[in-house]
């Protein structure tokens, strides 16, 4: 793809060209998450609760891998925007050794803390056992996720959305196919339970990494360039890492609050996030696509085009997210029964899902503003918005509402994202005023 495509093509055409492949890949990923939970739930209720508890750890792993990849992607897009492809390849070349280092550090730490983490989240010995087994497998063998994330972002910076999509689809399909075989035992393979679900996950991740390796791998630059390049990568990727990591801590915090009520309340939150991943596909795809486009145009001095990308992406996200709101409000019980027959989970979820669902429309802007600030290099604003939303608002409000009662706890979602949207709008207007004073438009 001609990189000037980002600077001259109609914005809606860019989104409709780049977003569908990403949406397809994320759809398959969401389906794999749903199917994974479905098979585990059929094997044991403790396994389903364990997946809800381990979810924050998975998010933290993804935060490091994808956030680092986004840093590389953003810098590459800006270098390509000013006509320096050789500089872009230098940053891509740093990616592979950096991914291996991050994987090694992350896996060692997580393996050591997993028993403590499990016991902080539940008193059930069955759930604790499942958390430790599943968590250790996905952490030790997460090198596939780290490498695939870096190589995918390298390809996307060059406008190649097809190869990463194929890789993610194949990886997810492999995971889905292996799930029942390894969990329940088929074709002479013994039943592994929740360990089988974890093994299926990491095999799918490794397969995806192998597919993107050929086109995504770049030769390492001189060692002397590493300190400066790594610093620049994290300067660009840190907002995304903080944003995703903050999700880890706020979901962990919410799990601890809900654990004070019951394991079923924790399971309900976990099921919400399973379905949320499915309905947030348009938003996630749009955010993935607009980062290089905004970064390219901001580097090229075309701020008006950056504004248009933001506005049109929000309109696009709002229109599609409306469907998710309708489902959560109108059919919460069928969505819950898809995973479980536990009457308490269904009772809790049927009250929770409609309340959470109404937050989706304000959540579009709440999550898109930090992505915009990240793309234009305003790391402080991007990170601050994320910290305010997840640390300052989510967990404290969740705790306060929980003191009134479980049914009040779910108001945390729409209230938090409404406040976050107001803050994002304030920051955005200040950003435009600063750019105007600089004479950039």
C-alpha positions as CSV (number, residue, x, y, z in Angstrom):
1,X,0.0,0.0,0.0
2,X,1.2,3.5,-0.8
3,X,1.9,5.2,2.5
4,X,0.5,8.5,1.1
5,X,-2.8,6.6,1.2
6,X,-3.0,7.8,4.9
7,X,-2.5,11.4,3.9
8,X,-4.8,11.8,0.8
9,X,-7.5,9.1,0.7
10,X,-11.0,9.8,2.0
11,X,-11.1,8.9,5.7
12,X,-14.2,6.7,5.5
13,X,-12.5,4.8,2.7
14,X,-9.4,4.3,4.9
15,X,-11.5,3.0,7.8
16,X,-13.5,0.7,5.5
17,X,-10.3,-0.6,3.9
18,X,-8.3,-1.2,7.0
19,X,-10.9,-2.0,9.6
20,X,-12.7,-5.1,8.1
21,X,-9.6,-7.3,8.2
22,X,-8.9,-6.2,11.8
23,X,-12.5,-6.7,12.7
24,X,-12.5,-10.2,11.2
25,X,-9.4,-11.1,13.2
26,X,-10.9,-9.7,16.4
27,X,-14.2,-11.4,15.7
28,X,-12.4,-14.7,15.5
29,X,-10.5,-13.9,18.7
30,X,-13.7,-13.0,20.5
31,X,-15.4,-16.2,19.3
32,X,-12.4,-18.1,20.5
33,X,-12.7,-16.5,24.0
34,X,-16.4,-17.3,24.1
35,X,-15.9,-20.9,22.9
36,X,-13.0,-21.3,25.3
37,X,-15.1,-20.3,28.2
38,X,-18.0,-22.4,27.0
39,X,-16.0,-25.6,26.9
40,X,-14.4,-24.8,30.3
41,X,-17.8,-24.2,31.8
42,X,-19.0,-27.5,30.5
43,X,-16.0,-29.2,32.2
44,X,-16.4,-27.4,35.6
45,X,-18.0,-24.3,37.2
46,X,-14.7,-23.8,39.1
47,X,-12.9,-23.5,35.8
48,X,-15.3,-20.8,34.6
49,X,-14.6,-18.8,37.8
50,X,-10.9,-19.4,37.4
51,X,-11.0,-17.9,33.9
52,X,-12.6,-14.7,35.3
53,X,-9.9,-14.5,37.9
54,X,-7.0,-15.0,35.5
55,X,-8.4,-12.5,33.0
56,X,-6.5,-9.5,34.5
57,X,-3.2,-11.4,34.2
58,X,-4.0,-12.1,30.5
59,X,-4.8,-8.4,30.0
60,X,-1.5,-7.4,31.6
61,X,0.4,-9.8,29.3
62,X,-1.4,-8.3,26.3
63,X,-0.7,-4.8,27.5
64,X,3.0,-5.3,27.5
65,X,3.1,-7.2,24.2
66,X,0.6,-5.1,22.2
67,X,1.6,-1.8,23.9
68,X,5.2,-2.3,22.8
69,X,4.0,-3.2,19.4
70,X,1.9,0.0,19.2
71,X,5.0,2.1,20.2
72,X,6.9,0.5,17.3
73,X,3.9,0.9,14.9
74,X,3.5,4.6,15.8
75,X,7.1,5.5,15.3
76,X,7.3,3.6,12.0
77,X,4.2,5.4,10.7
78,X,5.7,8.8,11.6
79,X,9.0,7.9,10.0
80,X,7.2,6.7,6.8
81,X,5.2,9.9,6.9
82,X,8.3,12.0,6.5
83,X,9.9,9.7,4.0
84,X,12.4,7.8,6.1
85,X,11.7,4.0,5.6
86,X,15.2,3.0,6.6
87,X,14.6,4.6,10.0
88,X,11.3,2.8,10.3
89,X,13.0,-0.5,9.7
90,X,15.6,0.2,12.5
91,X,12.8,0.5,15.0
92,X,11.2,-2.7,13.7
93,X,14.5,-4.5,14.0
94,X,14.6,-3.7,17.8
95,X,11.2,-5.3,18.2
96,X,12.1,-9.0,18.2
97,X,14.9,-8.9,20.9
98,X,12.7,-6.6,23.0
99,X,9.8,-9.0,22.7
100,X,11.9,-11.9,23.9
101,X,13.2,-9.9,26.9
102,X,9.7,-8.8,27.9
103,X,8.4,-12.4,27.7
104,X,11.2,-13.8,29.9
105,X,10.7,-11.2,32.6
106,X,6.9,-11.4,32.6
107,X,6.7,-15.2,32.6
108,X,9.2,-15.6,35.5
109,X,7.4,-13.0,37.7
110,X,3.9,-14.4,37.0
111,X,4.9,-18.0,37.7
112,X,6.2,-17.0,41.1
113,X,3.3,-14.9,42.2
114,X,0.5,-17.1,40.7
115,X,-0.4,-19.0,44.0
116,X,-0.5,-15.7,46.0
117,X,-2.6,-14.1,43.3
118,X,-5.1,-17.0,43.3
119,X,-5.5,-17.0,47.0
120,X,-6.2,-13.2,47.1
121,X,-9.1,-13.7,44.7
122,X,-11.0,-16.7,46.2
123,X,-11.2,-19.1,49.1
124,X,-12.3,-22.0,47.0
125,X,-9.4,-24.6,46.7
126,X,-10.8,-25.9,43.4
127,X,-10.7,-22.5,41.9
128,X,-7.3,-21.7,43.3
129,X,-5.9,-24.9,41.7
130,X,-7.4,-24.1,38.3
131,X,-6.1,-20.5,38.4
132,X,-2.5,-21.7,39.1
133,X,-2.6,-24.4,36.5
134,X,-4.1,-22.2,33.7
135,X,-2.1,-19.1,34.7
136,X,1.3,-20.7,34.7
137,X,0.8,-22.4,31.3
138,X,-0.3,-19.3,29.5
139,X,2.5,-17.2,31.1
140,X,5.4,-19.7,30.5
141,X,4.5,-20.2,26.8
142,X,3.5,-16.6,26.0
143,X,6.5,-16.0,23.8
144,X,4.2,-16.6,20.8
145,X,1.9,-13.7,21.9
146,X,4.8,-11.3,22.4
147,X,6.5,-12.1,19.1
148,X,3.2,-12.1,17.1
149,X,2.2,-8.7,18.6
150,X,5.4,-7.0,17.6
151,X,5.6,-8.5,14.0
152,X,1.9,-7.7,13.5
153,X,2.4,-4.0,14.3
154,X,5.4,-3.9,12.0
155,X,3.2,-5.1,9.2
156,X,0.3,-2.8,10.0
157,X,2.6,0.2,10.0
158,X,3.4,-0.6,6.4
159,X,-0.3,-0.9,5.6
160,X,-0.4,-4.8,5.5
161,X,-3.6,-5.7,7.4
162,X,-4.1,-9.0,5.4
163,X,-1.2,-11.1,6.8
164,X,-1.9,-10.3,10.5
165,X,-5.6,-11.0,9.9
166,X,-4.8,-14.4,8.4
167,X,-2.4,-15.2,11.2
168,X,-4.9,-14.3,13.9
169,X,-7.7,-16.2,12.3
170,X,-5.6,-19.3,11.9
171,X,-4.3,-19.1,15.4
172,X,-7.8,-18.7,16.8
173,X,-9.2,-21.5,14.7
174,X,-6.4,-23.8,15.9
175,X,-7.3,-22.8,19.5
176,X,-11.0,-23.5,19.0
177,X,-10.4,-26.9,17.4
178,X,-7.9,-28.0,20.1
179,X,-10.1,-26.8,23.0
180,X,-12.5,-29.8,23.1
181,X,-9.8,-32.3,22.1
182,X,-7.5,-31.3,25.0
183,X,-10.1,-30.4,27.6
184,X,-12.3,-33.5,27.4
185,X,-9.8,-35.9,25.8
186,X,-10.3,-37.1,22.2
187,X,-8.5,-39.3,19.6
188,X,-6.4,-41.0,22.3
189,X,-5.4,-37.8,24.1
190,X,-6.2,-37.9,27.8
191,X,-8.6,-35.3,29.3
192,X,-6.6,-32.4,30.6
193,X,-9.4,-30.1,31.9
194,X,-8.5,-26.5,32.3
195,X,-4.8,-27.3,31.5
196,X,-6.0,-28.4,28.0
197,X,-7.7,-25.0,27.5
198,X,-4.4,-23.2,28.4
199,X,-2.3,-25.4,26.0
200,X,-4.8,-24.8,23.2
201,X,-4.4,-21.1,23.7
202,X,-0.6,-21.0,23.6
203,X,-0.4,-23.3,20.6
204,X,-2.8,-20.9,18.7
205,X,-0.6,-17.9,19.7
206,X,2.6,-19.7,18.5
207,X,1.0,-20.6,15.2
208,X,0.0,-17.0,14.6
209,X,3.5,-15.8,15.4
210,X,5.0,-18.3,12.9
211,X,2.7,-16.9,10.1
212,X,3.7,-13.2,10.6
213,X,7.4,-14.0,11.2
214,X,8.5,-14.0,7.6
215,X,7.1,-10.6,6.6
216,X,7.2,-9.0,10.1
217,X,10.8,-9.8,11.1
218,X,13.4,-7.1,10.5
219,X,17.2,-7.4,10.9
220,X,18.5,-6.0,14.2
221,X,20.2,-2.6,13.9
222,X,23.5,-1.8,15.5
223,X,23.6,-2.3,19.3
224,X,24.5,1.3,19.9
225,X,21.0,2.3,18.6
226,X,19.1,0.1,21.1
227,X,19.0,2.4,24.2
228,X,17.7,5.4,22.2
229,X,15.3,3.3,20.1
230,X,13.9,1.4,23.1
231,X,13.4,4.7,24.9
232,X,11.5,6.1,21.9
233,X,9.4,3.0,21.6
234,X,8.2,3.1,25.2
235,X,7.6,6.8,25.0
236,X,5.1,6.1,22.2
237,X,3.8,2.8,23.5
238,X,3.6,3.6,27.2
239,X,0.1,5.2,27.0
240,X,-1.2,2.0,25.5
241,X,0.7,-0.1,28.0
242,X,-0.7,2.0,30.9
243,X,-4.2,1.9,29.4
244,X,-4.2,-1.9,29.1
245,X,-2.4,-2.4,32.4
246,X,-4.8,-0.1,34.2
247,X,-7.6,-2.4,32.9
248,X,-5.7,-5.3,34.6
249,X,-5.6,-3.5,38.0
250,X,-9.2,-2.2,37.8
251,X,-10.6,-5.6,36.9
252,X,-8.6,-7.2,39.6
253,X,-9.9,-4.5,42.0
254,X,-13.5,-5.0,40.9
255,X,-13.0,-8.8,41.3
256,X,-11.8,-8.3,44.9
257,X,-14.9,-6.1,45.6
258,X,-17.3,-8.6,44.1
259,X,-15.5,-11.5,45.9
260,X,-17.0,-10.0,49.1
261,X,-20.4,-10.9,47.8
262,X,-19.8,-14.4,46.1
263,X,-17.8,-16.3,43.5
264,X,-20.9,-16.0,41.3
265,X,-20.6,-12.2,41.3
266,X,-17.0,-12.5,40.1
267,X,-18.1,-15.0,37.5
268,X,-20.8,-12.5,36.3
269,X,-18.2,-9.8,35.8
270,X,-16.1,-12.3,33.9
271,X,-19.0,-13.3,31.6
272,X,-19.6,-9.6,30.9
273,X,-16.1,-9.1,29.7
274,X,-16.4,-12.2,27.5
275,X,-19.4,-10.7,25.7
276,X,-17.9,-7.2,25.8
277,X,-14.9,-8.4,23.8
278,X,-17.3,-9.6,21.1
279,X,-19.4,-6.4,21.0
280,X,-16.3,-4.1,21.1
281,X,-14.9,-5.5,17.9
282,X,-15.8,-2.4,15.8
283,X,-14.3,0.0,18.5
284,X,-11.1,-2.0,18.8
285,X,-10.6,-2.3,15.1
286,X,-11.2,1.4,14.6
287,X,-8.7,2.3,17.3
288,X,-6.1,0.0,15.8
289,X,-6.6,1.6,12.4
290,X,-6.6,5.3,13.3
291,X,-3.3,5.3,15.2
292,X,-1.0,5.1,12.2
293,X,-3.4,7.4,10.2
294,X,-3.4,10.2,12.8
295,X,0.3,9.7,13.5
296,X,1.2,10.0,9.8
297,X,-0.9,13.2,9.3
298,X,0.2,14.8,12.5
299,X,3.9,14.3,11.5
300,X,3.0,15.7,8.1
301,X,1.5,18.8,9.7
302,X,-2.1,18.1,8.7
303,X,-3.9,18.6,11.9
304,X,-7.3,19.2,10.2
305,X,-7.1,15.7,8.8
306,X,-6.3,14.3,12.3
307,X,-9.5,16.0,13.6
308,X,-11.6,14.5,10.8
309,X,-10.2,11.1,11.5
310,X,-11.2,11.4,15.2
311,X,-14.7,12.7,14.5
312,X,-15.5,10.1,11.8
313,X,-14.1,7.2,13.9
314,X,-16.3,8.2,16.8
315,X,-19.4,8.4,14.6
316,X,-18.4,5.0,13.2
317,X,-17.9,3.5,16.6
318,X,-21.1,4.9,18.1
319,X,-23.3,3.6,15.3
320,X,-22.0,0.1,15.6
321,X,-21.9,0.0,19.4
322,X,-25.6,0.8,19.6
323,X,-26.2,-2.8,18.7
324,X,-24.3,-4.0,21.7
325,X,-26.3,-1.7,24.0
326,X,-29.5,-3.2,22.6
327,X,-28.4,-6.8,23.3
328,X,-27.2,-6.1,26.8
329,X,-30.4,-4.3,27.7
330,X,-32.9,-6.6,25.9
331,X,-31.5,-10.1,26.1
332,X,-29.2,-10.5,29.1
333,X,-30.6,-13.8,30.3
334,X,-30.0,-15.7,27.0
335,X,-26.5,-14.3,26.9
336,X,-25.8,-15.6,30.4
337,X,-27.4,-19.0,29.8
338,X,-25.1,-19.4,26.9
339,X,-22.3,-20.1,29.4
340,X,-24.0,-21.2,32.7
341,X,-27.1,-22.6,34.3
342,X,-26.1,-21.4,37.8
343,X,-29.3,-19.6,39.0
344,X,-27.4,-17.1,41.1
345,X,-25.1,-16.1,38.2
346,X,-28.2,-15.6,36.0
347,X,-30.0,-13.6,38.7
348,X,-27.0,-11.3,39.3
349,X,-26.3,-10.9,35.6
350,X,-29.8,-10.2,34.5
351,X,-29.7,-7.1,36.8
352,X,-26.1,-6.2,35.9
353,X,-26.0,-6.5,32.1
354,X,-28.7,-3.8,31.2
355,X,-27.0,-1.3,33.5
356,X,-23.6,-1.9,32.1
357,X,-25.0,-1.9,28.5
358,X,-26.1,1.7,28.7
359,X,-22.5,2.8,29.3
360,X,-21.4,1.6,25.8
361,X,-22.2,4.8,23.9
362,X,-20.2,7.1,26.3
363,X,-17.5,4.5,26.4
364,X,-16.7,5.0,22.7
365,X,-15.5,8.5,23.3
366,X,-14.0,7.6,26.7
367,X,-11.7,5.1,25.0
368,X,-11.1,6.9,21.7
369,X,-9.7,10.2,23.2
370,X,-6.7,8.4,24.8
371,X,-5.9,6.7,21.4
372,X,-6.0,10.1,19.7
373,X,-3.6,11.7,22.2
374,X,-1.3,8.7,21.9
375,X,-1.2,9.0,18.1
376,X,-0.2,12.7,18.2
377,X,2.5,12.1,20.9
378,X,0.6,13.5,23.8
379,X,1.5,10.7,26.1
380,X,0.8,12.6,29.3
381,X,-2.8,13.3,28.3
382,X,-3.4,9.8,27.1
383,X,-2.0,8.2,30.2
384,X,-3.7,10.6,32.6
385,X,-7.1,9.9,31.0
386,X,-6.6,6.2,31.5
387,X,-5.4,6.5,35.1
388,X,-8.3,8.8,36.0
389,X,-10.8,6.3,34.4
390,X,-9.4,3.1,35.9
391,X,-7.6,4.1,39.1
392,X,-9.3,7.2,40.3
393,X,-12.9,6.4,39.2
394,X,-13.6,2.7,38.6
395,X,-12.4,0.9,41.7
396,X,-13.2,3.6,44.2
397,X,-16.7,4.1,42.8
398,X,-17.2,0.4,42.6
399,X,-16.3,0.0,46.2
400,X,-18.6,2.9,47.3
401,X,-21.6,1.6,45.3
402,X,-21.0,-1.9,46.6
403,X,-21.4,-0.6,50.2
404,X,-25.0,0.2,49.2
405,X,-25.6,-3.1,47.6
406,X,-24.6,-5.4,44.8
407,X,-27.3,-4.1,42.5
408,X,-25.9,-0.6,42.9
409,X,-22.3,-1.7,42.1
410,X,-23.1,-1.9,38.3
411,X,-23.8,1.8,38.1
412,X,-20.0,2.2,38.3
413,X,-19.7,1.6,34.6
414,X,-22.0,4.3,33.0
415,X,-21.0,6.9,35.6
416,X,-17.3,6.3,35.2
417,X,-17.4,6.5,31.4
418,X,-19.6,9.6,31.4
419,X,-17.1,11.4,33.6
420,X,-14.2,10.1,31.5
421,X,-15.8,11.4,28.3
422,X,-16.2,14.9,29.8
423,X,-12.6,14.9,30.8
424,X,-11.5,13.8,27.4
425,X,-13.5,16.5,25.7
426,X,-11.8,19.1,28.0
427,X,-8.3,17.8,27.2
428,X,-9.1,17.7,23.4
429,X,-10.2,21.3,23.4
430,X,-7.1,22.4,25.3
431,X,-5.0,20.4,22.8
432,X,-6.6,22.2,19.8
433,X,-6.1,25.6,21.6
434,X,-2.4,24.8,22.1
435,X,-2.0,23.8,18.5
436,X,-3.7,27.0,17.3
437,X,-1.3,29.1,19.4
438,X,1.6,27.3,17.8
439,X,0.2,28.2,14.4
440,X,-0.2,24.6,13.3
441,X,-3.6,25.3,11.8
